[in-house]
Amino acid sequence: MSLQVQSSVGGAREQRGSRASSASPCQVADCRAPFRRVVAIELPAAWEASRSYSVITVLVGACREHAPELERRAHALLDARADLHNLLTIVETEVAVEADLRQRLAASDADGGVVLEPGQERRPL
């Protein structure tokens, strides 16, 4: 089977020639339509808390119906990976704030129920 690339737009390539299309169905499960485009799907190599990451590119043969959906989902996956660092930073900040509030609440219970602001000292009446 030979694949001849006709055009490339947004990571997808349209296939030309009937021999490859009749022999190769779309790679989406249960789809038997001939594939017309090769979709480059970039998958994050790791889901760590780092801001930068590398990708692994997988090429998938898809029919005209499924190619745009595969591209949309691939972009959404990369967007989610790009947001991961910021989301984890927000969660870590909120955990630290909650720990501080719990510590202040415990100190106020030990001090007779008076809640002091950070840096504020209790004054005798």
C-alpha positions in Angstrom: 0.0 0.0 0.0 1.3 3.4 -0.9 0.3 6.7 0.6 0.6 9.9 -1.4 0.1 13.1 0.5 -1.9 15.7 -1.3 -2.3 18.5 1.3 -1.5 19.1 4.9 -3.7 21.4 7.0 -3.6 21.5 10.8 -1.7 18.3 11.2 -4.0 16.3 9.0 -3.1 15.1 5.5 -5.6 14.2 2.8 -4.8 10.9 1.0 -4.9 10.6 -2.7 -5.4 7.4 -4.7 -8.0 4.7 -4.6 -5.7 1.8 -4.0 -4.8 2.8 -0.4 -8.3 4.0 0.5 -10.0 0.8 -0.6 -7.4 -1.4 1.2 -7.3 0.7 4.5 -10.3 1.4 6.5 -10.6 4.2 9.1 -8.9 3.2 12.3 -11.8 4.3 14.5 -13.4 1.2 16.0 -16.4 -0.1 14.0 -15.9 2.3 11.1 -15.3 0.7 7.8 -15.2 3.9 5.7 -12.0 4.2 3.7 -9.4 6.5 5.4 -8.8 9.7 3.6 -6.6 11.6 6.1 -3.7 10.9 8.3 -4.2 12.6 11.6 -1.1 13.4 13.7 -2.1 13.0 17.4 0.4 14.4 19.9 0.1 12.6 23.2 1.8 13.9 26.4 4.7 11.6 27.3 4.1 12.3 31.0 1.5 13.8 33.3 3.8 15.4 35.9 3.5 18.7 37.7 6.0 20.4 35.4 5.2 23.3 33.2 6.9 21.9 30.2 6.5 18.4 28.7 7.3 16.4 25.7 4.9 14.6 23.3 4.8 11.3 21.4 3.2 11.6 18.0 0.9 8.9 16.7 -0.3 8.9 13.1 -3.9 7.6 12.7 -5.7 6.9 9.4 -9.2 8.4 9.6 -12.1 8.9 7.3 -13.4 12.3 6.5 -16.1 12.0 9.2 -13.8 11.0 12.1 -10.6 13.0 11.3 -12.0 16.4 12.6 -13.2 14.7 15.8 -9.9 13.1 16.4 -8.1 16.4 15.8 -10.5 18.2 18.2 -10.0 15.6 20.9 -6.2 15.6 20.5 -6.1 19.4 20.9 -8.3 19.2 24.0 -5.9 16.6 25.5 -2.9 18.9 25.0 -4.9 21.8 26.4 -5.6 19.8 29.5 -2.0 18.9 29.9 -0.9 22.5 29.5 -3.4 23.5 32.3 -2.2 20.8 34.6 0.6 22.8 36.2 -1.6 25.8 36.9 -4.4 23.6 38.4 -2.0 21.8 40.7 -0.6 25.2 41.8 -4.1 26.3 42.7 -4.8 23.1 44.6 -1.5 23.3 46.5 -2.2 26.9 47.5 -5.7 26.1 48.7 -4.4 23.2 50.8 -1.8 25.5 52.4 -4.6 28.1 53.2 -6.8 25.4 54.7 -4.0 24.0 56.8 -3.3 27.6 58.1 -7.0 28.0 58.9 -7.1 24.7 60.7 -4.0 25.6 62.7 -5.6 29.0 63.7 -8.8 27.4 64.7 -7.0 24.8 66.9 -5.1 27.7 68.5 -8.3 29.6 69.1 -9.9 26.6 70.7 -6.9 26.3 73.0 -7.1 30.0 73.7 -10.7 30.1 74.8 -12.4 30.6 71.4 -10.7 33.8 70.3 -9.6 33.8 66.7 -6.7 36.0 66.0 -5.5 37.3 62.6 -2.0 36.4 61.5 0.5 38.5 63.5 -2.1 39.7 66.0 -1.5 39.1 69.6 -4.0 38.6 72.3 -4.4 41.5 74.8 -5.5 41.0 78.3 -8.9 42.6 79.2 
